[in-house]
Amino acid sequence: MNSAELWVVKNKLPIDDIVCASEYINGKPECALIHNVTLFIEDNPAHAFSIANSGIDVLLLDKPYNQMCKHERITRVKDWEEVGSLLLS
């Protein structure tokens, strides 16, 4: 189990599945569409933008390198605790 999966289990978040998007030729947007993902948690601005452009909402972990990433489907979050708060609200 990776660190994200451990954090999800520890915090009892209502997440159905965690999948590895690197297995897909067209990357994360393809993975999200195939698995009917409704929300993606991301820090990479290029990935976040392509996922948002495919019609999927993104929680973007706030990092110095992704400050220019803006899209109507992207919500910036400061950390995993904020992710948990949003998912549990």
Secondary structure, 3 states (H helix, E strand, C coil): CCHHHHHHHHCCCCCCCCCCHHHCCCHHHHHHHHCCCCEEEECCHHHHHHHHHCCCEEEEECCHHHCCCCCCCEEEECCHHHHHHHHHC
